[in-house]
Amino acid sequence: MEYIYSALLLHKLGKEVSEENVKSVVKATGATVDESKVKSLVVSLKGVDIDKELESASLMAAAPAAGAAPAKETKAEAHQEEEKHESAAEGLSSLFG
């Protein structure tokens, strides 16, 4: 997670999300830098509009709160929602082995 946080911090500060900058931020936290994770992150973010992605993520999080909640969620719906969260987590974990 520290690699993702470092990329978000760099982006927030208007700095380039580069290997050197990510390494510097991670080192500043006192964590050990894993070169392969840094490279994977930087390559994964190449060409990504981080502002747009953050906006869509916040819209997705706000959408359920904006609409009326259903009275009762069935077990099948709850199970499907859990599977979606698990598959999303699996996708992120593949970035970091």
Biopython code that builds the backbone (N, CA, C, O; Angstrom):
import numpy as np
from Bio.PDB.StructureBuilder import StructureBuilder

atoms = [
    (1, "MET", "N", (0.811, -1.188, 0.000)),
    (1, "MET", "CA", (0.000, 0.000, 0.000)),
    (1, "MET", "C", (0.859, 1.259, 0.000)),
    (1, "MET", "O", (0.456, 2.293, -0.533)),
    (2, "GLU", "N", (2.033, 1.169, 0.593)),
    (2, "GLU", "CA", (2.870, 2.364, 0.669)),
    (2, "GLU", "C", (3.255, 2.878, -0.722)),
    (2, "GLU", "O", (3.511, 4.070, -0.894)),
    (3, "TYR", "N", (3.295, 1.995, -1.695)),
    (3, "TYR", "CA", (3.643, 2.408, -3.055)),
    (3, "TYR", "C", (2.496, 3.202, -3.676)),
    (3, "TYR", "O", (2.717, 4.215, -4.340)),
    (4, "ILE", "N", (1.290, 2.738, -3.457)),
    (4, "ILE", "CA", (0.121, 3.448, -3.972)),
    (4, "ILE", "C", (-0.017, 4.790, -3.273)),
    (4, "ILE", "O", (-0.281, 5.809, -3.911)),
    (5, "TYR", "N", (0.163, 4.786, -1.957)),
    (5, "TYR", "CA", (0.092, 6.037, -1.212)),
    (5, "TYR", "C", (1.156, 7.023, -1.678)),
    (5, "TYR", "O", (0.902, 8.224, -1.767)),
    (6, "SER", "N", (2.335, 6.518, -1.972)),
    (6, "SER", "CA", (3.394, 7.417, -2.436)),
    (6, "SER", "C", (3.019, 8.033, -3.782)),
    (6, "SER", "O", (3.281, 9.213, -4.018)),
    (7, "ALA", "N", (2.407, 7.244, -4.665)),
    (7, "ALA", "CA", (1.980, 7.770, -5.962)),
    (7, "ALA", "C", (0.890, 8.824, -5.776)),
    (7, "ALA", "O", (0.902, 9.861, -6.439)),
    (8, "LEU", "N", (-0.041, 8.557, -4.880)),
    (8, "LEU", "CA", (-1.109, 9.533, -4.618)),
    (8, "LEU", "C", (-0.551, 10.814, -4.008)),
    (8, "LEU", "O", (-0.981, 11.913, -4.358)),
    (9, "LEU", "N", (0.399, 10.672, -3.101)),
    (9, "LEU", "CA", (1.022, 11.840, -2.487)),
    (9, "LEU", "C", (1.773, 12.668, -3.526)),
    (9, "LEU", "O", (1.640, 13.891, -3.569)),
    (10, "LEU", "N", (2.550, 12.004, -4.350)),
    (10, "LEU", "CA", (3.283, 12.710, -5.403)),
    (10, "LEU", "C", (2.324, 13.432, -6.343)),
    (10, "LEU", "O", (2.558, 14.580, -6.721)),
    (11, "HIS", "N", (1.254, 12.757, -6.713)),
    (11, "HIS", "CA", (0.271, 13.366, -7.607)),
    (11, "HIS", "C", (-0.367, 14.589, -6.944)),
    (11, "HIS", "O", (-0.524, 15.631, -7.582)),
    (12, "LYS", "N", (-0.732, 14.464, -5.679)),
    (12, "LYS", "CA", (-1.360, 15.559, -4.932)),
    (12, "LYS", "C", (-0.448, 16.774, -4.873)),
    (12, "LYS", "O", (-0.913, 17.912, -4.927)),
    (13, "LEU", "N", (0.857, 16.527, -4.761)),
    (13, "LEU", "CA", (1.826, 17.613, -4.681)),
    (13, "LEU", "C", (2.238, 18.158, -6.044)),
    (13, "LEU", "O", (3.017, 19.107, -6.128)),
    (14, "GLY", "N", (1.712, 17.553, -7.114)),
    (14, "GLY", "CA", (2.032, 18.016, -8.460)),
    (14, "GLY", "C", (3.378, 17.530, -8.958)),
    (14, "GLY", "O", (3.925, 18.074, -9.918)),
    (15, "LYS", "N", (3.911, 16.510, -8.310)),
    (15, "LYS", "CA", (5.199, 15.949, -8.719)),
    (15, "LYS", "C", (4.970, 14.794, -9.679)),
    (15, "LYS", "O", (3.894, 14.196, -9.697)),
    (16, "GLU", "N", (5.975, 14.484, -10.469)),
    (16, "GLU", "CA", (5.902, 13.362, -11.406)),
    (16, "GLU", "C", (5.928, 12.042, -10.633)),
    (16, "GLU", "O", (6.710, 11.872, -9.698)),
    (17, "VAL", "N", (5.066, 11.118, -11.036)),
    (17, "VAL", "CA", (5.063, 9.786, -10.430)),
    (17, "VAL", "C", (6.070, 8.945, -11.207)),
    (17, "VAL", "O", (5.720, 8.224, -12.142)),
    (18, "SER", "N", (7.325, 9.058, -10.793)),
    (18, "SER", "CA", (8.415, 8.338, -11.450)),
    (18, "SER", "C", (9.025, 7.351, -10.468)),
    (18, "SER", "O", (8.751, 7.399, -9.269)),
    (19, "GLU", "N", (9.846, 6.466, -10.986)),
    (19, "GLU", "CA", (10.490, 5.469, -10.124)),
    (19, "GLU", "C", (11.310, 6.141, -9.017)),
    (19, "GLU", "O", (11.228, 5.756, -7.850)),
    (20, "GLU", "N", (12.082, 7.127, -9.391)),
    (20, "GLU", "CA", (12.937, 7.801, -8.413)),
    (20, "GLU", "C", (12.116, 8.488, -7.332)),
    (20, "GLU", "O", (12.446, 8.407, -6.149)),
    (21, "ASN", "N", (11.037, 9.170, -7.743)),
    (21, "ASN", "CA", (10.219, 9.877, -6.767)),
    (21, "ASN", "C", (9.482, 8.912, -5.834)),
    (21, "ASN", "O", (9.395, 9.155, -4.631)),
    (22, "VAL", "N", (8.960, 7.833, -6.385)),
    (22, "VAL", "CA", (8.275, 6.839, -5.558)),
    (22, "VAL", "C", (9.259, 6.224, -4.570)),
    (22, "VAL", "O", (8.939, 6.063, -3.392)),
    (23, "LYS", "N", (10.450, 5.880, -5.041)),
    (23, "LYS", "CA", (11.473, 5.311, -4.158)),
    (23, "LYS", "C", (11.799, 6.280, -3.023)),
    (23, "LYS", "O", (11.938, 5.867, -1.872)),
    (24, "SER", "N", (11.921, 7.564, -3.347)),
    (24, "SER", "CA", (12.258, 8.563, -2.329)),
    (24, "SER", "C", (11.191, 8.648, -1.255)),
    (24, "SER", "O", (11.503, 8.726, -0.066)),
    (25, "VAL", "N", (9.942, 8.633, -1.667)),
    (25, "VAL", "CA", (8.844, 8.719, -0.702)),
    (25, "VAL", "C", (8.812, 7.471, 0.170)),
    (25, "VAL", "O", (8.668, 7.574, 1.388)),
    (26, "VAL", "N", (8.941, 6.302, -0.430)),
    (26, "VAL", "CA", (8.899, 5.054, 0.340)),
    (26, "VAL", "C", (10.081, 5.000, 1.307)),
    (26, "VAL", "O", (9.921, 4.606, 2.462)),
    (27, "LYS", "N", (11.265, 5.395, 0.840)),
    (27, "LYS", "CA", (12.439, 5.413, 1.717)),
    (27, "LYS", "C", (12.228, 6.367, 2.884)),
    (27, "LYS", "O", (12.640, 6.074, 4.007)),
    (28, "ALA", "N", (11.588, 7.509, 2.627)),
    (28, "ALA", "CA", (11.354, 8.505, 3.677)),
    (28, "ALA", "C", (10.456, 7.962, 4.787)),
    (28, "ALA", "O", (10.511, 8.435, 5.923)),
    (29, "THR", "N", (9.641, 6.982, 4.462)),
    (29, "THR", "CA", (8.769, 6.391, 5.482)),
    (29, "THR", "C", (9.511, 5.386, 6.356)),
    (29, "THR", "O", (9.019, 4.984, 7.410)),
    (30, "GLY", "N", (10.681, 4.992, 5.917)),
    (30, "GLY", "CA", (11.453, 4.017, 6.660)),
    (30, "GLY", "C", (11.237, 2.591, 6.185)),
    (30, "GLY", "O", (11.824, 1.652, 6.723)),
    (31, "ALA", "N", (10.385, 2.430, 5.167)),
    (31, "ALA", "CA", (10.117, 1.097, 4.621)),
    (31, "ALA", "C", (11.224, 0.702, 3.651)),
    (31, "ALA", "O", (11.921, 1.558, 3.106)),
    (32, "THR", "N", (11.377, -0.590, 3.443)),
    (32, "THR", "CA", (12.330, -1.101, 2.475)),
    (32, "THR", "C", (11.710, -1.015, 1.092)),
    (32, "THR", "O", (10.550, -1.381, 0.902)),
    (33, "VAL", "N", (12.476, -0.536, 0.132)),
    (33, "VAL", "CA", (11.976, -0.360, -1.234)),
    (33, "VAL", "C", (12.141, -1.649, -2.018)),
    (33, "VAL", "O", (13.222, -2.237, -2.050)),
    (34, "ASP", "N", (11.066, -2.079, -2.643)),
    (34, "ASP", "CA", (11.078, -3.243, -3.531)),
    (34, "ASP", "C", (11.057, -2.701, -4.960)),
    (34, "ASP", "O", (10.041, -2.188, -5.427)),
    (35, "GLU", "N", (12.186, -2.822, -5.638)),
    (35, "GLU", "CA", (12.339, -2.255, -6.985)),
    (35, "GLU", "C", (11.256, -2.745, -7.951)),
    (35, "GLU", "O", (10.738, -1.963, -8.748)),
    (36, "SER", "N", (10.919, -4.018, -7.882)),
    (36, "SER", "CA", (9.935, -4.565, -8.824)),
    (36, "SER", "C", (8.549, -3.969, -8.590)),
    (36, "SER", "O", (7.807, -3.735, -9.544)),
    (37, "LYS", "N", (8.199, -3.724, -7.342)),
    (37, "LYS", "CA", (6.903, -3.111, -7.051)),
    (37, "LYS", "C", (6.857, -1.669, -7.540)),
    (37, "LYS", "O", (5.837, -1.205, -8.049)),
    (38, "VAL", "N", (7.965, -0.972, -7.380)),
    (38, "VAL", "CA", (8.041, 0.414, -7.850)),
    (38, "VAL", "C", (7.875, 0.453, -9.363)),
    (38, "VAL", "O", (7.093, 1.244, -9.889)),
    (39, "LYS", "N", (8.618, -0.408, -10.061)),
    (39, "LYS", "CA", (8.531, -0.435, -11.520)),
    (39, "LYS", "C", (7.136, -0.821, -11.987)),
    (39, "LYS", "O", (6.611, -0.220, -12.924)),
    (40, "SER", "N", (6.531, -1.810, -11.352)),
    (40, "SER", "CA", (5.177, -2.240, -11.722)),
    (40, "SER", "C", (4.173, -1.109, -11.546)),
    (40, "SER", "O", (3.312, -0.893, -12.398)),
    (41, "LEU", "N", (4.288, -0.402, -10.452)),
    (41, "LEU", "CA", (3.365, 0.696, -10.183)),
    (41, "LEU", "C", (3.512, 1.800, -11.223)),
    (41, "LEU", "O", (2.520, 2.270, -11.779)),
    (42, "VAL", "N", (4.733, 2.208, -11.482)),
    (42, "VAL", "CA", (4.975, 3.301, -12.425)),
    (42, "VAL", "C", (4.499, 2.915, -13.826)),
    (42, "VAL", "O", (3.884, 3.728, -14.516)),
    (43, "VAL", "N", (4.777, 1.692, -14.246)),
    (43, "VAL", "CA", (4.320, 1.221, -15.556)),
    (43, "VAL", "C", (2.799, 1.156, -15.595)),
    (43, "VAL", "O", (2.191, 1.523, -16.601)),
    (44, "SER", "N", (2.180, 0.697, -14.521)),
    (44, "SER", "CA", (0.720, 0.586, -14.465)),
    (44, "SER", "C", (0.043, 1.945, -14.535)),
    (44, "SER", "O", (-1.061, 2.065, -15.066)),
    (45, "LEU", "N", (0.695, 2.961, -14.005)),
    (45, "LEU", "CA", (0.095, 4.301, -13.989)),
    (45, "LEU", "C", (0.421, 5.133, -15.223)),
    (45, "LEU", "O", (-0.100, 6.236, -15.390)),
    (46, "LYS", "N", (1.279, 4.605, -16.079)),
    (46, "LYS", "CA", (1.661, 5.353, -17.280)),
    (46, "LYS", "C", (0.430, 5.566, -18.163)),
    (46, "LYS", "O", (-0.248, 4.611, -18.543)),
    (47, "GLY", "N", (0.159, 6.806, -18.476)),
    (47, "GLY", "CA", (-0.971, 7.156, -19.331)),
    (47, "GLY", "C", (-2.312, 7.207, -18.610)),
    (47, "GLY", "O", (-3.348, 7.420, -19.240)),
    (48, "VAL", "N", (-2.299, 7.012, -17.289)),
    (48, "VAL", "CA", (-3.537, 7.048, -16.517)),
    (48, "VAL", "C", (-3.770, 8.470, -16.003)),
    (48, "VAL", "O", (-2.864, 9.099, -15.457)),
    (49, "ASP", "N", (-4.991, 8.965, -16.185)),
    (49, "ASP", "CA", (-5.367, 10.259, -15.635)),
    (49, "ASP", "C", (-5.817, 10.023, -14.196)),
    (49, "ASP", "O", (-6.957, 9.628, -13.952)),
    (50, "ILE", "N", (-4.924, 10.264, -13.257)),
    (50, "ILE", "CA", (-5.181, 9.951, -11.861)),
    (50, "ILE", "C", (-6.364, 10.761, -11.330)),
    (50, "ILE", "O", (-7.184, 10.235, -10.577)),
    (51, "ASP", "N", (-6.458, 12.030, -11.712)),
    (51, "ASP", "CA", (-7.594, 12.847, -11.269)),
    (51, "ASP", "C", (-8.918, 12.237, -11.703)),
    (51, "ASP", "O", (-9.866, 12.163, -10.921)),
    (52, "LYS", "N", (-8.973, 11.806, -12.946)),
    (52, "LYS", "CA", (-10.199, 11.211, -13.476)),
    (52, "LYS", "C", (-10.541, 9.919, -12.733)),
    (52, "LYS", "O", (-11.703, 9.676, -12.408)),
    (53, "GLU", "N", (-9.531, 9.095, -12.465)),
    (53, "GLU", "CA", (-9.751, 7.836, -11.754)),
    (53, "GLU", "C", (-10.219, 8.080, -10.321)),
    (53, "GLU", "O", (-11.100, 7.377, -9.826)),
    (54, "LEU", "N", (-9.633, 9.071, -9.657)),
    (54, "LEU", "CA", (-10.053, 9.394, -8.297)),
    (54, "LEU", "C", (-11.486, 9.920, -8.286)),
    (54, "LEU", "O", (-12.267, 9.607, -7.387)),
    (55, "GLU", "N", (-11.818, 10.715, -9.287)),
    (55, "GLU", "CA", (-13.172, 11.248, -9.384)),
    (55, "GLU", "C", (-14.189, 10.132, -9.597)),
    (55, "GLU", "O", (-15.233, 10.109, -8.945)),
    (56, "SER", "N", (-13.889, 9.213, -10.501)),
    (56, "SER", "CA", (-14.824, 8.116, -10.751)),
    (56, "SER", "C", (-14.930, 7.199, -9.536)),
    (56, "SER", "O", (-15.999, 6.649, -9.270)),
    (57, "ALA", "N", (-13.840, 7.030, -8.801)),
    (57, "ALA", "CA", (-13.884, 6.203, -7.594)),
    (57, "ALA", "C", (-14.751, 6.866, -6.529)),
    (57, "ALA", "O", (-15.513, 6.187, -5.841)),
    (58, "SER", "N", (-14.643, 8.186, -6.387)),
    (58, "SER", "CA", (-15.463, 8.867, -5.382)),
    (58, "SER", "C", (-16.915, 8.912, -5.801)),
    (58, "SER", "O", (-17.800, 8.877, -4.946)),
    (59, "LEU", "N", (-17.191, 8.989, -7.110)),
    (59, "LEU", "CA", (-18.568, 8.949, -7.585)),
    (59, "LEU", "C", (-19.185, 7.586, -7.331)),
    (59, "LEU", "O", (-20.355, 7.486, -6.960)),
    (60, "MET", "N", (-18.391, 6.529, -7.533)),
    (60, "MET", "CA", (-18.884, 5.175, -7.294)),
    (60, "MET", "C", (-19.196, 4.988, -5.809)),
    (60, "MET", "O", (-20.177, 4.330, -5.460)),
    (61, "ALA", "N", (-18.377, 5.554, -4.946)),
    (61, "ALA", "CA", (-18.600, 5.422, -3.508)),
    (61, "ALA", "C", (-19.802, 6.237, -3.060)),
    (61, "ALA", "O", (-20.509, 5.837, -2.136)),
    (62, "ALA", "N", (-20.042, 7.378, -3.705)),
    (62, "ALA", "CA", (-21.143, 8.252, -3.318)),
    (62, "ALA", "C", (-22.472, 7.804, -3.908)),
    (62, "ALA", "O", (-23.524, 8.129, -3.356)),
    (63, "ALA", "N", (-22.456, 7.078, -4.994)),
    (63, "ALA", "CA", (-23.694, 6.694, -5.674)),
    (63, "ALA", "C", (-24.651, 5.919, -4.781)),
    (63, "ALA", "O", (-25.834, 6.259, -4.759)),
    (64, "PRO", "N", (-24.223, 4.906, -4.049)),
    (64, "PRO", "CA", (-25.171, 4.208, -3.182)),
    (64, "PRO", "C", (-25.758, 5.113, -2.098)),
    (64, "PRO", "O", (-26.917, 4.955, -1.716)),
    (65, "ALA", "N", (-24.967, 6.051, -1.608)),
    (65, "ALA", "CA", (-25.457, 6.951, -0.569)),
    (65, "ALA", "C", (-26.486, 7.924, -1.128)),
    (65, "ALA", "O", (-27.389, 8.345, -0.405)),
    (66, "ALA", "N", (-26.367, 8.285, -2.387)),
    (66, "ALA", "CA", (-27.272, 9.255, -2.991)),
    (66, "ALA", "C", (-28.643, 8.660, -3.268)),
    (66, "ALA", "O", (-29.653, 9.349, -3.122)),
    (67, "GLY", "N", (-28.696, 7.406, -3.661)),
    (67, "GLY", "CA", (-29.967, 6.765, -3.984)),
    (67, "GLY", "C", (-30.631, 6.201, -2.750)),
    (67, "GLY", "O", (-30.015, 6.080, -1.692)),
    (68, "ALA", "N", (-31.892, 5.859, -2.899)),
    (68, "ALA", "CA", (-32.611, 5.236, -1.793)),
    (68, "ALA", "C", (-32.141, 3.800, -1.639)),
    (68, "ALA", "O", (-32.044, 3.065, -2.621)),
    (69, "ALA", "N", (-31.856, 3.410, -0.437)),
    (69, "ALA", "CA", (-31.381, 2.048, -0.170)),
    (69, "ALA", "C", (-32.561, 1.084, -0.200)),
    (69, "ALA", "O", (-33.638, 1.410, 0.300)),
    (70, "PRO", "N", (-32.370, -0.096, -0.779)),
    (70, "PRO", "CA", (-33.454, -1.081, -0.760)),
    (70, "PRO", "C", (-33.751, -1.521, 0.672)),
    (70, "PRO", "O", (-32.874, -1.509, 1.536)),
    (71, "ALA", "N", (-34.972, -1.898, 0.897)),
    (71, "ALA", "CA", (-35.390, -2.272, 2.250)),
    (71, "ALA", "C", (-34.606, -3.465, 2.771)),
    (71, "ALA", "O", (-34.182, -3.473, 3.926)),
    (72, "LYS", "N", (-34.411, -4.468, 1.932)),
    (72, "LYS", "CA", (-33.718, -5.671, 2.373)),
    (72, "LYS", "C", (-32.890, -6.232, 1.219)),
    (72, "LYS", "O", (-33.376, -6.336, 0.093)),
    (73, "GLU", "N", (-31.668, -6.586, 1.496)),
    (73, "GLU", "CA", (-30.808, -7.169, 0.472)),
    (73, "GLU", "C", (-30.870, -8.688, 0.622)),
    (73, "GLU", "O", (-30.730, -9.224, 1.720)),
    (74, "THR", "N", (-31.082, -9.361, -0.493)),
    (74, "THR", "CA", (-31.165, -10.817, -0.434)),
    (74, "THR", "C", (-29.776, -11.404, -0.253)),
    (74, "THR", "O", (-28.774, -10.729, -0.492)),
    (75, "LYS", "N", (-29.718, -12.644, 0.164)),
    (75, "LYS", "CA", (-28.436, -13.315, 0.369)),
    (75, "LYS", "C", (-27.666, -13.432, -0.942)),
    (75, "LYS", "O", (-26.441, -13.315, -0.957)),
    (76, "ALA", "N", (-28.379, -13.661, -2.039)),
    (76, "ALA", "CA", (-27.724, -13.788, -3.342)),
    (76, "ALA", "C", (-27.070, -12.471, -3.741)),
    (76, "ALA", "O", (-25.951, -12.459, -4.253)),
    (77, "GLU", "N", (-27.769, -11.361, -3.505)),
    (77, "GLU", "CA", (-27.200, -10.054, -3.838)),
    (77, "GLU", "C", (-25.979, -9.760, -2.978)),
    (77, "GLU", "O", (-24.983, -9.233, -3.473)),
    (78, "ALA", "N", (-26.049, -10.093, -1.708)),
    (78, "ALA", "CA", (-24.922, -9.871, -0.802)),
    (78, "ALA", "C", (-23.719, -10.703, -1.235)),
    (78, "ALA", "O", (-22.582, -10.233, -1.184)),
    (79, "HIS", "N", (-23.973, -11.940, -1.662)),
    (79, "HIS", "CA", (-22.890, -12.817, -2.105)),
    (79, "HIS", "C", (-22.244, -12.271, -3.379)),
    (79, "HIS", "O", (-21.021, -12.302, -3.514)),
    (80, "GLN", "N", (-23.055, -11.772, -4.314)),
    (80, "GLN", "CA", (-22.513, -11.210, -5.558)),
    (80, "GLN", "C", (-21.662, -9.987, -5.256)),
    (80, "GLN", "O", (-20.594, -9.807, -5.842)),
    (81, "GLU", "N", (-22.132, -9.147, -4.343)),
    (81, "GLU", "CA", (-21.383, -7.947, -3.986)),
    (81, "GLU", "C", (-20.046, -8.330, -3.349)),
    (81, "GLU", "O", (-19.029, -7.692, -3.620)),
    (82, "GLU", "N", (-20.039, -9.346, -2.519)),
    (82, "GLU", "CA", (-18.810, -9.812, -1.879)),
    (82, "GLU", "C", (-17.834, -10.338, -2.922)),
    (82, "GLU", "O", (-16.632, -10.094, -2.819)),
    (83, "GLU", "N", (-18.335, -11.059, -3.929)),
    (83, "GLU", "CA", (-17.472, -11.588, -4.985)),
    (83, "GLU", "C", (-16.838, -10.457, -5.783)),
    (83, "GLU", "O", (-15.674, -10.549, -6.172)),
    (84, "LYS", "N", (-17.596, -9.385, -6.031)),
    (84, "LYS", "CA", (-17.052, -8.246, -6.762)),
    (84, "LYS", "C", (-15.890, -7.634, -5.992)),
    (84, "LYS", "O", (-14.851, -7.322, -6.574)),
    (85, "HIS", "N", (-16.064, -7.461, -4.681)),
    (85, "HIS", "CA", (-14.995, -6.885, -3.869)),
    (85, "HIS", "C", (-13.775, -7.790, -3.842)),
    (85, "HIS", "O", (-12.643, -7.308, -3.887)),
    (86, "GLU", "N", (-13.995, -9.092, -3.770)),
    (86, "GLU", "CA", (-12.877, -10.034, -3.751)),
    (86, "GLU", "C", (-12.117, -10.017, -5.070)),
    (86, "GLU", "O", (-10.887, -10.059, -5.078)),
    (87, "SER", "N", (-12.842, -9.956, -6.190)),
    (87, "SER", "CA", (-12.161, -9.953, -7.483)),
    (87, "SER", "C", (-11.396, -8.647, -7.686)),
    (87, "SER", "O", (-10.333, -8.646, -8.307)),
    (88, "ALA", "N", (-11.923, -7.539, -7.171)),
    (88, "ALA", "CA", (-11.209, -6.273, -7.269)),
    (88, "ALA", "C", (-9.921, -6.338, -6.453)),
    (88, "ALA", "O", (-8.883, -5.841, -6.888)),
    (89, "ALA", "N", (-9.985, -6.941, -5.291)),
    (89, "ALA", "CA", (-8.794, -7.059, -4.444)),
    (89, "ALA", "C", (-7.765, -7.972, -5.097)),
    (89, "ALA", "O", (-6.564, -7.721, -5.000)),
    (90, "GLU", "N", (-8.227, -9.028, -5.761)),
    (90, "GLU", "CA", (-7.305, -9.928, -6.456)),
    (90, "GLU", "C", (-6.577, -9.182, -7.574)),
    (90, "GLU", "O", (-5.384, -9.396, -7.789)),
    (91, "GLY", "N", (-7.281, -8.321, -8.275)),
    (91, "GLY", "CA", (-6.656, -7.544, -9.341)),
    (91, "GLY", "C", (-5.564, -6.646, -8.819)),
    (91, "GLY", "O", (-4.506, -6.530, -9.437)),
    (92, "LEU", "N", (-5.802, -6.005, -7.686)),
    (92, "LEU", "CA", (-4.780, -5.137, -7.101)),
    (92, "LEU", "C", (-3.596, -5.936, -6.563)),
    (92, "LEU", "O", (-2.447, -5.507, -6.668)),
    (93, "SER", "N", (-3.889, -7.100, -5.988)),
    (93, "SER", "CA", (-2.787, -7.886, -5.431)),
    (93, "SER", "C", (-1.874, -8.435, -6.517)),
    (93, "SER", "O", (-0.705, -8.716, -6.253)),
    (94, "SER", "N", (-2.384, -8.592, -7.731)),
    (94, "SER", "CA", (-1.539, -9.095, -8.808)),
    (94, "SER", "C", (-0.442, -8.091, -9.163)),
    (94, "SER", "O", (0.598, -8.464, -9.704)),
    (95, "LEU", "N", (-0.682, -6.816, -8.854)),
    (95, "LEU", "CA", (0.347, -5.814, -9.094)),
    (95, "LEU", "C", (1.564, -6.024, -8.209)),
    (95, "LEU", "O", (2.692, -5.719, -8.599)),
    (96, "PHE", "N", (1.321, -6.554, -7.002)),
    (96, "PHE", "CA", (2.389, -6.617, -6.019)),
    (96, "PHE", "C", (2.769, -8.023, -5.602)),
    (96, "PHE", "O", (3.446, -8.224, -4.594)),
    (97, "GLY", "N", (2.328, -8.993, -6.388)),
    (97, "GLY", "CA", (2.760, -10.365, -6.162)),
    (97, "GLY", "C", (2.278, -10.885, -4.891)),
    (97, "GLY", "O", (2.556, -12.034, -4.549)),
]
sb = StructureBuilder()
sb.init_structure("model")
sb.init_model(0)
sb.init_chain("A")
sb.init_seg("    ")
for serial, (resi, resn, name, xyz) in enumerate(atoms, 1):
    if name == "N":
        sb.init_residue(resn, " ", resi, " ")
    sb.init_atom(name, np.array(xyz, "f"), 0.0, 1.0, " ", f" {name:<3s}", serial, name[0])
structure = sb.get_structure()
